[in-house]
Amino acid sequence: MTTPSPRLETIDRRGPPAIIAATKMRDRLLVTSTGIQACALAVILALGGSFSAGFARSDEPLKIATEPFLPPTGPYAVGTHEYLWVDQRRPDPFMKDTKIRRHLIVRVWYPAQAVPGAAKAPYIRDLDEFAEKSDYRAFGNVKTNAVTDAPLAKSKAPFPVLVYQPGGGTQRFISTFETEELASHGYVVVAADHPGFSETARFPDGVAFKADQHVAPPQKGDFRDDVDKNWAWLNDEVFPTWTADASYTLDKIEELNKTSGQIFYKQLDLSRMGMFGWSFGGATSVEMSIDDPRVKAVIDQDGQLFGEARKKATSRPLMMMHHGGEDKADKPEQEAVLKELIAQTEAWDRGLIEHSTGDRYEVTIAKTQHGNFSDFMLAIPQNPAELDARRAHAIVIAYTLAFFDKYLRGQDSDLLKGPSAKYPEVTFSKK
């Protein structure tokens, strides 16, 4: 299996990296989040790579299309709503002030009734959520296909639920290309941020956020040692909070379903609930499929494994998606270590796939990089050596939808039976 280009270029071209200053190997992400001033490595951290090779830094403002998302293809219109959920049981682990409870900003996409002439929902609901120098402010004029608070679609049966976990250092809406499409096909999709490993600086209730503990260890310049220490930080100090957030999100979804007077009352089929995520969020999703019986099927979109998934199996149907571009270190002297690190992450993957007991699939998309599983690739120039960003998105959507349709709705798909002539870019395997 080939591996992707290691470079994920920051979208911040005016100063220190904000969304991602990253280097990437097969399935893994290195992210710098200004919210915690942290480098979250997956395999490479000291390489100082960039979000897209050849996307040079300059003082020129980033140009982003106002309506970058293709219209969803499903039978439903798409509605959207945001919540602020505060877990009163937990202080925020990234803040020394124990009076501040754990805050999660949550976005929901859902099948909706069409509202002719309604305004399209903004990609960024409140610019004040982010610091003044955050790159997300450049997305302030971007519109989506969803309509804020549109009426829920009428249905004889409640809708299946998907919980999306964003990549480390990113936000709940970072795969809108995919979440809107899934909602148009009849899924209620719920995504929560994970403050402390995202760019959130202020919550809707006015509470300011800045991590002042459990931050990433400083880089010392020894490539192998820096990676090892950052992996340990991610696994031991960050990952448990993400899985706790995911569990709390499932609790709140159950609460929505039984709370009268709001849009989702008795409209969610909690017996048909799946989870999927990108990068660190993919690892979170796999872990939840092991730990929480409410998760019935899981997809890891290009995420290095953390937690118990490195040595335990899941009994749930599992799909592992990988980017297929080649990974190379920026410095020749780092190549040998990089190969060892990639081999380790691949061994964790193999162990999970070999020992899990549900149906298992692997999907590798040729000529793609880690960012192709997110909206980021719609905001940077297309690299002619890589797969077109929209084509990559179409493949991600097709296999994600086929997988959840099969395991949450009982609808078979030829895509899950073997290689597809429709998607020759995909290397497919199943167990």
PADREN-635694 format. One record per residue (C-alpha): x, y, z; residue in one letter. Coordinates in steps of 0.1 Angstrom, whole numbers, plus 2048, in hexadecimal, padded with zeros to 3 digits. Layout:
% residues N
XYZA;...
//
This chain:
% residues 431
800800800M;80E8227F7T;80F83F80FT;80786480CP;81A883809S;82388F82CP;81C8B3827R;7FC8C4833L;8018E982FE;7F4903847T;7D891983AI;7E693584FD;7FC949838R;80096784ER;81095A86DG;81593B883P;80291C877P;7DE91C884A;7C9901874I;7E48E886AI;8098EA868A;80D8C6861A;8208A9854T;80F88984DK;816865846M;7FF84983DR;7DF84E850D;7ED866869R;7EC88B870L;8038A4880L;7EF8C388AV;7F88E389BT;7DB8F38ADS;7DE9168B8T;7C39108D2G;7DC8FD8E7I;7FD9078D5Q;8028E28CFA;8118CC8B5C;7FC8AC8B5A;8118938A3L;805874894A;825869884V;83988787BI;83B8A688FL;85D8B688AA;85D8B7865L;84B8D9862G;8378CE844G;81A8E1835S;7F68DA82CF;7FC8D7807S;81E8D47F6A;8258F27E2G;80B9087F3F;8249247FDA;81F93B81AR;81995F811S;80797E81DD;7ED979802E;7CB973812P;7BD95080EL;7A294E7F4K;7859377FCI;7669317E7A;74693E7F7T;73391E7EFE;74D9037ECP;7368E57F3F;7248D27D8L;6FF8CE7DEP;6F68AE7F0P;6E98927DBT;6D18807F3G;6AB8837F3P;6AA89A811Y;6B28BF815A;6CA8C5832V;6C48D8852G;6DD8E186CT;6DE8EC891H;6F88F48AAE;6F98ED8D0Y;7108F68ECL;7118D8904W;7228DC925V;72B8BD938D;7268C795DQ;7368A6968R;7588AF95BR;76F8CD95FP;7828D593FD;7A28C0941P;7B68D992CF;7AF8F6944M;7BC8FB968K;79D90D972D;7888F097ET;768905980K;76690595AI;7538E694FR;75A8D492ER;7498E7911H;7418D78EFL;7348EA8D1I;7208D28BDV;7138D4899R;6F78BE88CV;6ED8B8868W;6CC8A7861Y;6B389D846P;69C8BB842A;67E8C7830Q;6878DF814A;68490481CV;6829167FAP;6959377FBG;6A593181DA;6C893E823A;6E4925823K;6F491F845A;71792E84AP;73591784DY;74192B86BI;724935882R;73694D899D;75995B890L;75E9648B5D;76293F8BCE;7859428AEF;7A39588B6A;7A99768A0E;7C696588EK;7B4944889S;7B2939865D;78D92F86AY;785954868R;78E953843A;77093C83FF;75895684CG;74595B82BN;743936822V;72092881EK;715904821T;6F78F2811N;6E48EE832A;6C9904840V;6CB90E864T;6AE8FF879D;69B8F285AA;67E8DB864P;6888B7868L;67D8A184BA;65E88D850K;664868854S;65084985FK;66F83D872A;68A84E887P;6AA856875F;6CB84487BP;6E785888CV;70B85E882L;72486E89AV;74187F889Y;76388589AQ;7788A188AP;79E89F886G;7B58AA8A1G;7B98D08A1G;79B8D588BT;7768DD890Q;7558CB890R;74C8D786DF;76C8CE85BI;75C8B2846S;73D8C583CT;7428B7819F;739895828E;72189D845T;7098B082FE;708894816E;70187A830L;6E588F83FA;6D589281CS;6D486C81BH;6C086A83CG;6DA86A858Y;6DB881875V;70088B878V;70D899899V;7308A789DA;7408B68BDA;7608CA8C0D;77B8BF8D9H;7898DF8E9P;7AD8DD8F2G;7B58CD8D1F;7A18E48BBS;7A19098B3E;7849138C9T;78D9328DEA;76A93D8EAR;74A92B8F0F;7279388E8P;72093E90DD;73D95690EG;75693F920V;779944912A;78F92690CF;7B492290CK;7C6902916A;7DF907932D;7E68E393CQ;7EA8C292AH;7FA8D490DV;8118C38F4A;8358BD8FFP;84F8D48F0P;8628C98D2Q;8878C38D8K;8938BC8B5G;8988978B8D;88088989FF;8798678AER;8788748D2D;8618908C9D;8498798B8V;8498608D4D;84287B8EEK;82688A8D9N;8168688D3W;8178628F9A;8078848FFW;7EC87E8E5L;7E585B8F2N;7E6861918D;7DB88591CE;7C588E8FEV;7B586E8F2F;7A2866912P;792888911T;7878838EDW;7768618F5T;766871914A;75888C8FDD;74C8728E5A;73A85F901S;72A87F90DY;71F8878EAT;70D8668E8L;6FC86D909D;6F088E8FCK;6E387F8DCI;6CE8678F2E;6C2885905E;6B78978E5L;6A38798DBN;68F8788FBK;68B89E901T;6698AA8F6S;6658CC8E5G;6848CB8D0Q;68A8C08ACI;69989E8B2F;6808918CCY;67A86C8C4K;6898718A1Q;6AA8608A7L;6AF83A8A3D;6C98348BEL;6CB80F8B5S;6DB81A894R;6F783089EM;71983188DG;739845893M;75385287BF;77086A87BG;78E87986AW;7B2874878S;7B187789EF;78B87689BG;78D855888G;7A28468A5A;7888538BDT;76C8438A9S;77E8218A9V;7848238CEE;75F82A8D5M;75580C8C0S;7697F78D9I;75E8088F9D;73A8138F2D;71F7FB8E6P;70A8188D9R;72281A8BCV;7168008A2K;72E807885A;74E81B881V;76482C867I;78783986DD;790852851Q;7B5853850D;7BC852875G;7D9844888Q;7CD82D8A5L;7CF8388C9F;7C38298EAG;7B78058EEE;7B28008C8A;7D77FB8C5R;7D47DA8D7K;7AF7D18D9K;7957C98BEA;7737D68B5T;7557C08B0S;7447DB89BR;7457DE875P;7647F286DL;77180584FM;79481384EM;79A82E834M;7BD83882AH;7CC853813H;7E28447F9G;7FD85E7F1G;8218587FAE;83186381AD;85487181CK;867883837A;8738A7830D;89589E83DK;8A888082FP;8B6877851E;89287385EQ;887859843E;89283A857A;880845876V;86184F862L;86082C852K;86181C875E;845833881L;82F82B863I;836806868A;82A80988CQ;80A81B882T;804801867E;80A7E5880A;7EF7F4897W;7D77F587AD;7DF7D0870R;7D97C5894G;7B77D6896L;7AC7C8875I;7B87A587BE;7A97A289EH;7887B4899S;76A79D895T;7527B2881G;7537B885CD;7737CC853R;77B7E1835Y;7997F5829E;79681180FV;7B6822803T;7B183F7EAI;7CE8447D2A;7DF8667CEK;7CF8757EDT;7DD88480DQ;7D0887830H;7BD8A7829G;7A789780FN;79188A82BF;7888AE834S;77C8CE826D;79F8DD826F;7A78D1803M;78B8E87F6L;79E906803A;7C09017F4I;7CD8FE7D0P;7CA8DC7C0Q;7EB8C97BEN;7EB8BA79AP;7FD89B7A7A;7E18937BEE;7BD8877B9L;7A48A37B4D;7968AE7D6A;7728AA7CBR;7798887BDR;78987D7DDA;76B88A7F1H;7538777DAA;7668577E2I;76685D807V;741864807I;7388467F1A;74A82D808Y;73F83D828T;71A83D81DL;71C819810A;72B80D831F;71181E847F;6F4815830D;6FE7F1833K;7047EF859Y;6EA808865L;6CF80384BR;6D57E083DG;6DA7EC81AQ;6F57D9806D;70C7EB7EES;7227DE7D3D;73E7F57DFL;7427DF7FEL;7457BF7EAK;7657C57D8G;7797DE7C2P;7637F67AFS;76880178BA;756821794K;77382A7ACY;79381C79DP;7A78337B5E;79D81C7D2V;7B07FE7DET;7957EA7F1F;7977CC808S;77F7BB820K;77F7A183BK;
//
